[in-house]
Structures are given as structure tokens and as C-alpha cells.
Amino acid sequence: MKKVLLALLIIILVILAIYFLTRQKPGSLESQAFKQDRMLINGENPDTLEVCSFNIQFLGSFKKRDDAALADILKDYDIVVVQELVAPPYDGVYPDGQSYTGDKEAAEFFDAMQSHGFSYLLSEEDTGTGDKIHKKSSSTEWFVSFYKPNIVSTASDLPQGFLAQDRSNNDDYERVPYAFPFRAANNRLDFVLISVHLQPGARPAERERRAHELASIGGWIDEHDDVEKDFIILGDMNIYSAEELTAVTPQGFISLNDECRMTNTLSTAGKGQPYDHVMYNPGFTTEIDAAFDLYVINLVEVMRPYWTADAPYPGDPYVHNTFKQYYSDHFPVVFRLITPMQDDDGLAM
């Protein structure tokens, strides 16, 4: 009997040792391999840029959101493009001269990001499906990109801003996409990131609407690519299948998520969808690191070490309505750009 008890004790100790040795610490990413990969980029390889796209559901709405934790997992990226910001963070003025007040919940996330050295570009107003915009609700959204000013700068000479003048109930877009222009600090790469949040839903009419939105984006690019050729479409495209992806991708473009990996947190509960994509034209944007591909960060696993409440972590078991209020309902996705010796649009080294 003593030998059996001793054997059980040894087994328990081994299990505990494995758990504590492999347990993630706050600030770590999903895998050791990816952590090592990040080390090659942060300050050690100035010839690469890492861009993260992240739909943070109703950012500026949920009071429970752990903004500090989200900012901590994003702090090492060079650019972070966020969709679903539903309220402005600080006081400002709309293009029509009307003033607006900042939102406390949105400001908490912006403050957390800026504490890690980010600057930001914010759309000049919100955009939405209905006839009325300029309001703080989930029916309209702002677009924002955070960036490290020592790594990239905004490029005012490149195409930028909303893709259409009418930002409410637009014929071509559910939410008018926004173009963010950037230039690497070494002046060897410039590009335009087009952040999107397309029509949701799986019905035929909703699929047709998404196809029209992407075709309209492709048309806008054709009208603005006389000089700049590097346009990257990214964000929550609400695409449901590889078949749909093939049908709606603009001509000449491909998606880094062509495998249609699941990018929503419900994939943890077996209800995943390949919503998020990064599309680019490989004939022009040769700077995309195709070998790095697209990294999908499992938000449910990454946020686990940050949970400090007495209540059970809502990711284990997964409780959707709670988890999305603290964090989001989408996984962040990451891709890499390699800066060439000379920009292929003709920008001198």
C-alpha cells in the first residue's frame, strides 16, 4: 500500500511540475516558437514590420473590458489596426463642425496603447449602415490604426481616408472602409492599409453584399494606384468559406488566410468561422512575407494568464457572452512585411 501511495505521489508531483513549467506568464504569446520568432523582430531586425489586425467587439461599450491586458498582448507589434470602435476616445469635432465628447471606455484602451509607445490615426467620423451617424452606439463604427512612430510614420502623400464621401447608408458599403497610409522609418517601404468590416450574415443577399463591397474596394484601388501600388485590405470580412473567399476576392488579390483558418473565439466552442483576412496583390506587394504567412492568435489561450478575478476564467469553460465583454469575439491576426533595399514604387533608399 505504501508503494502505491508513493507512486501516486510521484505522479502528482510530475504533473504539477509539468503544469508550472509550461504555464504561460502574462505578456507571453501563444507558443514558445512564436515568442522566439518575435525576438527576431523586436529591435533586432529593422528590415521587417509586423502588422496586427484585430476586431475588438464594441470597443468603447463594454465596461468590463480589460484594456490593459489587451494592450499588453499587442504592445510588440509595429502597427495594430482595430475594427469595431463604437465611440471616439477623446473630445473632438466632426467634419461638419459639430463637436463630440470622448468616451471613457474607449479612452481607457487608447491610453493603454499609448502607454506602450503607440501613436494613432483615427477616422474623422464614424460610419454605419443606417441614415444617421455621429452617435455613440454599436450601429456605427470608427476606424483606428495604432503605430510605433519610431518604426513607421504616416504618409500624407499617399491615398488615405474614407473610400467614399457618404459614410451613412452607403450604396456600396455597410461601413465605408478607411485607408491608412504608412511609410517605414528607413524610407524603403510605403503602403496603404484598408481597414474593413463587411456585411455579416450567411444568407445569399448578405453574401452578395460582401461581394459588392470587395468589388467596390477593388475599384477604388484601381482609381488610386497611379503611383502607389501597395494596397493591403484587412479586417473582419465575415467570410464563411473557402468557396466564398474565392468568389469575392478582388481580381489580382489573394488572401493570407486562403486556408480559411477560424478567427473567431466561438471556434473554441466548435463554431468557428474564417471571418478575418489580409488581402494583397502579389504582383505588386512583393514585400509580404509569404513564408511567415498569417498568424492567428488564440485569444482564449493568450488571455488566460491575465485573469485575476475570483470567478472562473470565462475561457475555461468558454462562456461567449462573458468572454467577449472582457476581451473580444475575434482572434487577432498578424502578418509581416519585409522592407526591400528600394521601394518597388520608386521611392529611393
ChimeraX attribute file (.defattr): number of C-alpha atoms within 10 A of each C-alpha:
attribute: neighborCount
match mode: 1-to-1
recipient: residues
	/A:1	6
	/A:2	7
	/A:3	8
	/A:4	9
	/A:5	10
	/A:6	11
	/A:7	12
	/A:8	12
	/A:9	12
	/A:10	12
	/A:11	12
	/A:12	12
	/A:13	12
	/A:14	11
	/A:15	12
	/A:16	11
	/A:17	12
	/A:18	11
	/A:19	11
	/A:20	10
	/A:21	9
	/A:22	10
	/A:23	11
	/A:24	19
	/A:25	12
	/A:26	15
	/A:27	18
	/A:28	15
	/A:29	21
	/A:30	17
	/A:31	14
	/A:32	12
	/A:33	9
	/A:34	13
	/A:35	12
	/A:36	11
	/A:37	12
	/A:38	17
	/A:39	12
	/A:40	12
	/A:41	18
	/A:42	15
	/A:43	12
	/A:44	10
	/A:45	12
	/A:46	15
	/A:47	16
	/A:48	22
	/A:49	23
	/A:50	18
	/A:51	20
	/A:52	26
	/A:53	24
	/A:54	25
	/A:55	24
	/A:56	22
	/A:57	21
	/A:58	22
	/A:59	28
	/A:60	26
	/A:61	19
	/A:62	16
	/A:63	14
	/A:64	13
	/A:65	23
	/A:66	17
	/A:67	21
	/A:68	17
	/A:69	21
	/A:70	22
	/A:71	19
	/A:72	18
	/A:73	18
	/A:74	20
	/A:75	21
	/A:76	22
	/A:77	21
	/A:78	22
	/A:79	25
	/A:80	25
	/A:81	24
	/A:82	24
	/A:83	24
	/A:84	22
	/A:85	25
	/A:86	25
	/A:87	28
	/A:88	30
	/A:89	21
	/A:90	13
	/A:91	10
	/A:92	15
	/A:93	12
	/A:94	13
	/A:95	9
	/A:96	7
	/A:97	8
	/A:98	9
	/A:99	11
	/A:100	17
	/A:101	13
	/A:102	15
	/A:103	17
	/A:104	16
	/A:105	19
	/A:106	23
	/A:107	18
	/A:108	18
	/A:109	21
	/A:110	22
	/A:111	15
	/A:112	18
	/A:113	23
	/A:114	17
	/A:115	14
	/A:116	14
	/A:117	14
	/A:118	22
	/A:119	17
	/A:120	17
	/A:121	14
	/A:122	17
	/A:123	19
	/A:124	16
	/A:125	22
	/A:126	24
	/A:127	30
	/A:128	22
	/A:129	19
	/A:130	14
	/A:131	11
	/A:132	13
	/A:133	18
	/A:134	19
	/A:135	17
	/A:136	20
	/A:137	14
	/A:138	16
	/A:139	17
	/A:140	25
	/A:141	28
	/A:142	25
	/A:143	30
	/A:144	22
	/A:145	22
	/A:146	23
	/A:147	25
	/A:148	20
	/A:149	16
	/A:150	13
	/A:151	16
	/A:152	19
	/A:153	17
	/A:154	20
	/A:155	16
	/A:156	11
	/A:157	9
	/A:158	19
	/A:159	20
	/A:160	18
	/A:161	18
	/A:162	21
	/A:163	20
	/A:164	17
	/A:165	9
	/A:166	14
	/A:167	24
	/A:168	21
	/A:169	17
	/A:170	17
	/A:171	14
	/A:172	18
	/A:173	27
	/A:174	23
	/A:175	28
	/A:176	30
	/A:177	26
	/A:178	25
	/A:179	24
	/A:180	27
	/A:181	22
	/A:182	21
	/A:183	18
	/A:184	21
	/A:185	16
	/A:186	14
	/A:187	17
	/A:188	20
	/A:189	27
	/A:190	24
	/A:191	24
	/A:192	23
	/A:193	24
	/A:194	25
	/A:195	26
	/A:196	29
	/A:197	25
	/A:198	25
	/A:199	23
	/A:200	17
	/A:201	14
	/A:202	12
	/A:203	9
	/A:204	9
	/A:205	11
	/A:206	15
	/A:207	21
	/A:208	14
	/A:209	20
	/A:210	26
	/A:211	21
	/A:212	19
	/A:213	26
	/A:214	21
	/A:215	17
	/A:216	16
	/A:217	22
	/A:218	18
	/A:219	13
	/A:220	13
	/A:221	21
	/A:222	11
	/A:223	9
	/A:224	14
	/A:225	13
	/A:226	9
	/A:227	10
	/A:228	19
	/A:229	19
	/A:230	25
	/A:231	25
	/A:232	21
	/A:233	25
	/A:234	26
	/A:235	26
	/A:236	25
	/A:237	22
	/A:238	22
	/A:239	24
	/A:240	19
	/A:241	17
	/A:242	14
	/A:243	10
	/A:244	14
	/A:245	23
	/A:246	12
	/A:247	12
	/A:248	17
	/A:249	18
	/A:250	23
	/A:251	12
	/A:252	12
	/A:253	19
	/A:254	17
	/A:255	23
	/A:256	23
	/A:257	22
	/A:258	17
	/A:259	11
	/A:260	19
	/A:261	20
	/A:262	23
	/A:263	27
	/A:264	24
	/A:265	23
	/A:266	19
	/A:267	18
	/A:268	19
	/A:269	12
	/A:270	9
	/A:271	10
	/A:272	16
	/A:273	19
	/A:274	22
	/A:275	24
	/A:276	31
	/A:277	27
	/A:278	26
	/A:279	22
	/A:280	23
	/A:281	19
	/A:282	15
	/A:283	10
	/A:284	16
	/A:285	18
	/A:286	16
	/A:287	19
	/A:288	22
	/A:289	18
	/A:290	14
	/A:291	7
	/A:292	13
	/A:293	16
	/A:294	20
	/A:295	17
	/A:296	21
	/A:297	21
	/A:298	20
	/A:299	24
	/A:300	25
	/A:301	15
	/A:302	21
	/A:303	25
	/A:304	17
	/A:305	15
	/A:306	17
	/A:307	16
	/A:308	9
	/A:309	7
	/A:310	6
	/A:311	7
	/A:312	10
	/A:313	19
	/A:314	17
	/A:315	20
	/A:316	12
	/A:317	10
	/A:318	15
	/A:319	14
	/A:320	16
	/A:321	11
	/A:322	16
	/A:323	21
	/A:324	22
	/A:325	19
	/A:326	20
	/A:327	22
	/A:328	25
	/A:329	24
	/A:330	27
	/A:331	26
	/A:332	25
	/A:333	23
	/A:334	22
	/A:335	20
	/A:336	22
	/A:337	18
	/A:338	18
	/A:339	21
	/A:340	15
	/A:341	13
	/A:342	13
	/A:343	17
	/A:344	18
	/A:345	17
	/A:346	11
	/A:347	12
	/A:348	11
	/A:349	11
